[in-house]
Amino acid sequence: MTFSLRPTYDDPTVQALVERLRDYLEGELADHERELGLEHTSTLDRATLQQVWLRSRELGFYGIHLPPELGGEGLSWTALAALKEEIGASGRVLATSVLGDMGGPLRVGSLFDVATPEQVEEFLLPVVHGHRACCFSITEDDAGSDVRRMTTTATPAPGGYRLTGRKVFSTGGTFADFAVVVARMAGEQEAYSAFLVDLDAPGVRVVPGRLPLTGQNVESDVVLDDCFVPALNLLGAEGEGLRIALGRITANRLLHCPTALGGARRALEIALRHAAARPVSGGLLLEKQAVQHTLADMATELFAARSMTYAALADLDAGARPRMESFMCKLYVGETAFAIADRSLQLLGKAGMVQGTEIEHLWHALRMFRVLTGPSEIQRNGIVRDLVGAVL
Ligand SMILES: Cc1cc2nc3c(=O)[nH]c(=O)nc-3n(C[C@H](O)[C@H](O)[C@H](O)COP(=O)(O)OP(=O)(O)OC[C@H]3O[C@@H](n4cnc5c(N)ncnc54)[C@H](O)[C@@H]3O)c2cc1C
């Protein structure tokens, strides 16, 4: 693997896909966002997002990772990661709608393995086609890393279940049609089930959630008040909810990394361009050795983080299950990407200390990545568990 701010790929199919995606992100999508005057903190309504889902589907990007029978190209994990890296590096406001990271096909892909034919027809295929969107509702105020502390309860009732509880930080709840809700089975200590819950069903309220650091208005709380969910909407078997909702966890953990790598790549490029143009005493910022060394360190750390991620993804493609490596990647990529963004901000000086800039958005997004989808400490717990397990 070589290092580049605009990576190339040996596989000609992947290279062609990456170039096609870059063209869309830098051309048509950038123009569209300019016309709409979009910023990262803009409130994105459903119609604006759906336009991108449908256009991306036309262009073949929406659901591209899925098998051909579902309209995709059955991409390898590595090829999908290469596309996700471009999404992260693009700086586009609507980027997460292009492959369907937020509420789209990337969210529901693993559910095809457990859904019934009726659930596929009613819930999953409409997501793949860009007609419906979903959110995942697992976290609660008192149940985050330790998700087993959840108190949302599913009580069996004639023909289905009654759900009661409050989910927080359901990303995409602002525009989703249904949620994958995980609830504790009433009277059970360790049995959790997953349900497909229509968000306009009686007994469900979607209320504005807390505004995250990025200022993106996409978080919701999902409040369930004795909400009836038909038995047909139970995903998989009773008691399998956590396994289902957390899905292909090793693959998913690894797949979060390329977006952060893309963001770090962009932060490095912003710093480089700034340093090359910024006059300071005796010349340009880029001519100062301290600045050169900072940039060299940023690039080296990015290369290391990227190399380990693609090495683990290659193992996954080869049929292995790089579990400990996926913890390591999420940990190292998260910490490194944020450190790169932070140094970029420092090199920008006052230009980095203002709101509404691309680097400000990246800095906030990469800061959140150290907590989202499993904080760094939880990754360390996983690494040490596997390490100790290997010798004891
Ligand atoms: C912007 C955003 C979007 C999100 N989207 C979703 C979503 O779509 N669906 C959803 O269900 N959830 C979502 N979440 C929730 C997210 O998954 C949780 O925030 C995450 O799992 C951590 O849980 P917590 O915030 O409750 O932190 P806690 O579990 O309270 O942990 C806080 C801190 O304590 C430390 N810590 C915790 N446990 C341990 C331990 N065992 N050992 C060592 N240190 C520990 C870590 O430093 C951790 O960061 C989202 C969160 C945010 C901020």
Ligand as a Chemical Component Dictionary entry (heavy atoms), coordinates in Angstrom:
data_LIG
# 
_chem_comp.id                   LIG 
_chem_comp.type                 NON-POLYMER 
_chem_comp.pdbx_formal_charge   0 
_chem_comp.three_letter_code    LIG 
# 
loop_
_chem_comp_atom.comp_id 
_chem_comp_atom.atom_id 
_chem_comp_atom.alt_atom_id 
_chem_comp_atom.type_symbol 
_chem_comp_atom.charge 
_chem_comp_atom.model_Cartn_x 
_chem_comp_atom.model_Cartn_y 
_chem_comp_atom.model_Cartn_z 
_chem_comp_atom.pdbx_ordinal 
LIG C1  C1  C 0 -24.063 11.620 17.593 1  
LIG C2  C2  C 0 -24.443 10.303 18.149 2  
LIG C3  C3  C 0 -25.148 9.410  17.363 3  
LIG C4  C4  C 0 -25.563 8.174  17.887 4  
LIG N1  N1  N 0 -26.329 7.349  17.113 5  
LIG C5  C5  C 0 -26.908 6.251  17.695 6  
LIG C6  C6  C 0 -27.890 5.497  16.983 7  
LIG O1  O1  O 0 -28.219 5.766  15.825 8  
LIG N2  N2  N 0 -28.495 4.465  17.647 9  
LIG C7  C7  C 0 -28.180 4.135  18.935 10 
LIG O2  O2  O 0 -28.773 3.196  19.458 11 
LIG N3  N3  N 0 -27.204 4.826  19.612 12 
LIG C8  C8  C 0 -26.577 5.879  19.031 13 
LIG N4  N4  N 0 -25.654 6.621  19.734 14 
LIG C9  C9  C 0 -25.235 6.196  21.064 15 
LIG C10 C10 C 0 -23.812 5.676  21.105 16 
LIG O3  O3  O 0 -23.736 4.403  20.545 17 
LIG C11 C11 C 0 -23.359 5.738  22.567 18 
LIG O4  O4  O 0 -23.115 7.103  22.843 19 
LIG C12 C12 C 0 -22.119 4.917  22.836 20 
LIG O5  O5  O 0 -22.440 3.563  22.759 21 
LIG C13 C13 C 0 -21.556 5.186  24.235 22 
LIG O6  O6  O 0 -22.548 5.124  25.230 23 
LIG P1  P1  P 0 -22.724 6.361  26.246 24 
LIG O7  O7  O 0 -22.687 7.620  25.474 25 
LIG O8  O8  O 0 -23.920 6.105  27.073 26 
LIG O9  O9  O 0 -21.440 6.355  27.136 27 
LIG P2  P2  P 0 -21.156 5.524  28.479 28 
LIG O10 O10 O 0 -21.456 4.092  28.255 29 
LIG O11 O11 O 0 -21.814 6.228  29.606 30 
LIG O12 O12 O 0 -19.611 5.701  28.589 31 
LIG C14 C14 C 0 -19.030 6.995  28.834 32 
LIG C15 C15 C 0 -17.540 6.849  28.856 33 
LIG O13 O13 O 0 -17.163 6.029  29.933 34 
LIG C16 C16 C 0 -16.081 5.198  29.581 35 
LIG N5  N5  N 0 -16.497 3.779  29.762 36 
LIG C17 C17 C 0 -17.754 3.282  29.695 37 
LIG N6  N6  N 0 -17.743 1.956  29.937 38 
LIG C18 C18 C 0 -16.458 1.613  30.181 39 
LIG C19 C19 C 0 -15.797 0.400  30.499 40 
LIG N7  N7  N 0 -16.463 -0.749 30.597 41 
LIG N8  N8  N 0 -14.448 0.408  30.656 42 
LIG C20 C20 C 0 -13.747 1.563  30.530 43 
LIG N9  N9  N 0 -14.333 2.746  30.229 44 
LIG C21 C21 C 0 -15.660 2.785  30.064 45 
LIG C22 C22 C 0 -15.729 5.552  28.134 46 
LIG O14 O14 O 0 -14.727 6.548  28.148 47 
LIG C23 C23 C 0 -16.982 6.169  27.596 48 
LIG O15 O15 O 0 -16.749 7.091  26.564 49 
LIG C24 C24 C 0 -25.207 7.834  19.211 50 
LIG C25 C25 C 0 -24.440 8.715  20.002 51 
LIG C26 C26 C 0 -24.076 9.943  19.483 52 
LIG C27 C27 C 0 -23.288 10.885 20.360 53 
# 
loop_
_chem_comp_bond.comp_id 
_chem_comp_bond.atom_id_1 
_chem_comp_bond.atom_id_2 
_chem_comp_bond.value_order 
_chem_comp_bond.pdbx_ordinal 
LIG C1  C2  SING 1  
LIG C2  C3  SING 2  
LIG C2  C26 DOUB 3  
LIG C3  C4  DOUB 4  
LIG C4  N1  SING 5  
LIG C4  C24 SING 6  
LIG N1  C5  DOUB 7  
LIG C5  C6  SING 8  
LIG C5  C8  SING 9  
LIG C6  O1  DOUB 10 
LIG C6  N2  SING 11 
LIG N2  C7  SING 12 
LIG C7  O2  DOUB 13 
LIG C7  N3  SING 14 
LIG N3  C8  DOUB 15 
LIG C8  N4  SING 16 
LIG N4  C9  SING 17 
LIG N4  C24 SING 18 
LIG C9  C10 SING 19 
LIG C10 O3  SING 20 
LIG C10 C11 SING 21 
LIG C11 O4  SING 22 
LIG C11 C12 SING 23 
LIG C12 O5  SING 24 
LIG C12 C13 SING 25 
LIG C13 O6  SING 26 
LIG O6  P1  SING 27 
LIG P1  O7  DOUB 28 
LIG P1  O8  SING 29 
LIG P1  O9  SING 30 
LIG O9  P2  SING 31 
LIG P2  O10 DOUB 32 
LIG P2  O11 SING 33 
LIG P2  O12 SING 34 
LIG O12 C14 SING 35 
LIG C14 C15 SING 36 
LIG C15 O13 SING 37 
LIG C15 C23 SING 38 
LIG O13 C16 SING 39 
LIG C16 N5  SING 40 
LIG C16 C22 SING 41 
LIG N5  C17 SING 42 
LIG N5  C21 SING 43 
LIG C17 N6  DOUB 44 
LIG N6  C18 SING 45 
LIG C18 C19 SING 46 
LIG C18 C21 DOUB 47 
LIG C19 N7  SING 48 
LIG C19 N8  DOUB 49 
LIG N8  C20 SING 50 
LIG C20 N9  DOUB 51 
LIG N9  C21 SING 52 
LIG C22 O14 SING 53 
LIG C22 C23 SING 54 
LIG C23 O15 SING 55 
LIG C24 C25 DOUB 56 
LIG C25 C26 SING 57 
LIG C26 C27 SING 58 
# 
